[in-house]
Amino acid sequence: MGCCNPKYRETVNEEEERINTNGKETLPLAGKIFLASIFLFGLALIGIL
């Protein structure tokens, strides 16, 4: 659906409302820990090189 479609704004508003009613979509704690460990491992590798 392109930006010139008359229903585009309506669709965007509906999607925004749906996301807002569900609350913030966040990563679970395990996912955050996993991503942080990968990041720290990468920094350690850069420090070694």
ChimeraX commands (.cxc) that place a marker at each C-alpha (Angstrom):
marker #1 position 0.00,0.00,0.00 radius 0.5
marker #1 position 1.63,3.21,-1.11 radius 0.5
marker #1 position 1.68,6.55,0.67 radius 0.5
marker #1 position -0.80,8.01,-1.83 radius 0.5
marker #1 position -3.51,5.49,-0.97 radius 0.5
marker #1 position -6.42,7.23,0.84 radius 0.5
marker #1 position -6.62,4.41,3.42 radius 0.5
marker #1 position -2.89,4.58,4.23 radius 0.5
marker #1 position -3.25,7.00,7.16 radius 0.5
marker #1 position -6.17,5.02,8.54 radius 0.5
marker #1 position -4.16,1.80,8.35 radius 0.5
marker #1 position -1.18,3.41,10.07 radius 0.5
marker #1 position -3.40,4.77,12.85 radius 0.5
marker #1 position -4.99,1.35,13.40 radius 0.5
marker #1 position -1.56,-0.32,13.58 radius 0.5
marker #1 position -0.28,2.31,16.00 radius 0.5
marker #1 position -3.35,1.87,18.21 radius 0.5
marker #1 position -2.92,-1.93,18.16 radius 0.5
marker #1 position 0.73,-1.63,19.27 radius 0.5
marker #1 position -0.13,0.89,21.98 radius 0.5
marker #1 position -2.86,-1.32,23.44 radius 0.5
marker #1 position -0.44,-4.26,23.61 radius 0.5
marker #1 position 2.12,-2.17,25.45 radius 0.5
marker #1 position 5.77,-1.87,24.63 radius 0.5
marker #1 position 7.26,-4.79,22.80 radius 0.5
marker #1 position 10.47,-5.55,24.66 radius 0.5
marker #1 position 12.94,-8.36,24.72 radius 0.5
marker #1 position 12.74,-10.77,27.60 radius 0.5
marker #1 position 15.53,-10.64,30.18 radius 0.5
marker #1 position 17.18,-13.79,28.78 radius 0.5
marker #1 position 17.37,-12.17,25.33 radius 0.5
marker #1 position 18.94,-9.02,26.75 radius 0.5
marker #1 position 21.55,-11.05,28.63 radius 0.5
marker #1 position 22.32,-13.08,25.50 radius 0.5
marker #1 position 22.77,-9.98,23.32 radius 0.5
marker #1 position 24.89,-8.28,25.99 radius 0.5
marker #1 position 27.16,-11.32,26.26 radius 0.5
marker #1 position 27.66,-11.41,22.48 radius 0.5
marker #1 position 28.48,-7.70,22.53 radius 0.5
marker #1 position 30.98,-8.10,25.38 radius 0.5
marker #1 position 32.56,-11.12,23.70 radius 0.5
marker #1 position 32.99,-9.03,20.54 radius 0.5
marker #1 position 34.64,-6.26,22.52 radius 0.5
marker #1 position 36.98,-8.78,24.13 radius 0.5
marker #1 position 37.98,-10.10,20.70 radius 0.5
marker #1 position 38.68,-6.60,19.46 radius 0.5
marker #1 position 40.78,-5.96,22.58 radius 0.5
marker #1 position 42.79,-9.13,21.96 radius 0.5
marker #1 position 43.51,-8.23,18.34 radius 0.5
marker link #1:1,2 radius 0.2
marker link #1:2,3 radius 0.2
marker link #1:3,4 radius 0.2
marker link #1:4,5 radius 0.2
marker link #1:5,6 radius 0.2
marker link #1:6,7 radius 0.2
marker link #1:7,8 radius 0.2
marker link #1:8,9 radius 0.2
marker link #1:9,10 radius 0.2
marker link #1:10,11 radius 0.2
marker link #1:11,12 radius 0.2
marker link #1:12,13 radius 0.2
marker link #1:13,14 radius 0.2
marker link #1:14,15 radius 0.2
marker link #1:15,16 radius 0.2
marker link #1:16,17 radius 0.2
marker link #1:17,18 radius 0.2
marker link #1:18,19 radius 0.2
marker link #1:19,20 radius 0.2
marker link #1:20,21 radius 0.2
marker link #1:21,22 radius 0.2
marker link #1:22,23 radius 0.2
marker link #1:23,24 radius 0.2
marker link #1:24,25 radius 0.2
marker link #1:25,26 radius 0.2
marker link #1:26,27 radius 0.2
marker link #1:27,28 radius 0.2
marker link #1:28,29 radius 0.2
marker link #1:29,30 radius 0.2
marker link #1:30,31 radius 0.2
marker link #1:31,32 radius 0.2
marker link #1:32,33 radius 0.2
marker link #1:33,34 radius 0.2
marker link #1:34,35 radius 0.2
marker link #1:35,36 radius 0.2
marker link #1:36,37 radius 0.2
marker link #1:37,38 radius 0.2
marker link #1:38,39 radius 0.2
marker link #1:39,40 radius 0.2
marker link #1:40,41 radius 0.2
marker link #1:41,42 radius 0.2
marker link #1:42,43 radius 0.2
marker link #1:43,44 radius 0.2
marker link #1:44,45 radius 0.2
marker link #1:45,46 radius 0.2
marker link #1:46,47 radius 0.2
marker link #1:47,48 radius 0.2
marker link #1:48,49 radius 0.2
view
